[in-house]
Amino acid sequence: MRTKGGTGVLSVDGKEVARKTIPHTIPLLMSIDETFDIGLDTRSPVDFSYEVPFAFTGTIDKLNYKLGPSQMTAEEQQKAADFLARVTD
């Protein structure tokens, strides 16, 4: 089961500094206890050059992220729900 990809954009002070297109993603392969950290990395580090917990010491004035509509079919969503029900029982 693959999902469609997207484009990630990193902006600093309102200026785009990086853009990466991801052709597809594989749903449900991330650890269920992984976190979405902003300003403090408390779980799996994005880079092993530092140890967690790792706090950002700068200032984050604004954070925007946009999630598009689900690109999984109804059948794929049901399969994902069934899988999660099995592994969390």
C-alpha positions in Angstrom: 0.0 0.0 0.0 1.7 3.2 -1.2 0.3 6.7 -0.9 1.0 9.6 -3.2 3.8 11.9 -2.3 4.1 15.6 -1.8 6.5 18.5 -1.5 8.2 19.7 1.6 9.3 23.3 1.8 11.7 24.7 4.4 11.5 28.5 4.8 13.7 30.7 7.1 12.6 34.2 7.8 10.0 34.0 5.1 12.5 32.9 2.4 12.5 29.4 0.9 15.8 27.7 1.6 15.0 24.1 0.6 12.4 22.2 -1.3 12.1 18.4 -1.6 9.6 16.3 -3.6 8.7 13.0 -2.1 7.3 10.7 -4.9 5.4 8.5 -2.5 5.2 7.5 1.1 4.6 4.2 2.8 1.9 4.5 5.5 2.1 3.0 8.9 5.8 2.2 9.0 6.6 4.9 11.5 6.8 3.9 15.1 3.4 4.4 16.8 5.1 6.2 19.7 7.1 8.6 17.5 6.4 12.3 18.2 6.0 15.4 16.1 8.4 17.6 18.0 8.8 21.4 17.4 11.7 23.0 19.2 12.6 19.9 21.2 13.6 16.5 19.8 12.6 13.9 22.3 12.6 10.6 20.4 14.4 9.5 17.2 16.8 12.2 16.2 16.8 13.4 12.6 20.5 13.3 12.7 22.8 11.2 14.9 25.3 14.0 15.4 23.5 15.0 18.6 21.8 13.1 21.4 18.1 13.4 22.5 16.6 15.2 24.2 17.9 18.0 22.1 16.4 21.5 22.6 16.5 24.2 19.9 17.9 27.3 21.5 16.7 29.8 18.9 13.3 31.4 18.5 10.5 30.0 16.4 8.2 32.8 15.6 5.8 30.9 13.3 5.3 27.4 12.1 3.0 26.4 9.2 2.3 23.0 7.9 -0.3 22.0 5.5 -1.6 18.5 5.2 -3.5 17.6 2.1 -6.6 15.4 2.0 -6.1 11.7 2.6 -4.9 10.0 -0.6 -5.8 6.5 0.6 -8.8 4.8 -0.9 -11.6 3.7 1.4 -10.3 0.1 1.0 -6.8 1.1 2.0 -8.1 3.1 5.0 -10.1 0.1 6.2 -7.0 -2.2 5.8 -5.0 0.3 7.8 -7.7 0.5 10.5 -7.8 -3.3 10.7 -4.0 -3.5 11.0 -3.9 -1.0 13.8 -6.7 -2.8 15.6 -4.8 -6.1 15.4 -1.5 -4.6 16.6 -3.0 -2.6 19.5 -5.2 -5.4 20.8 
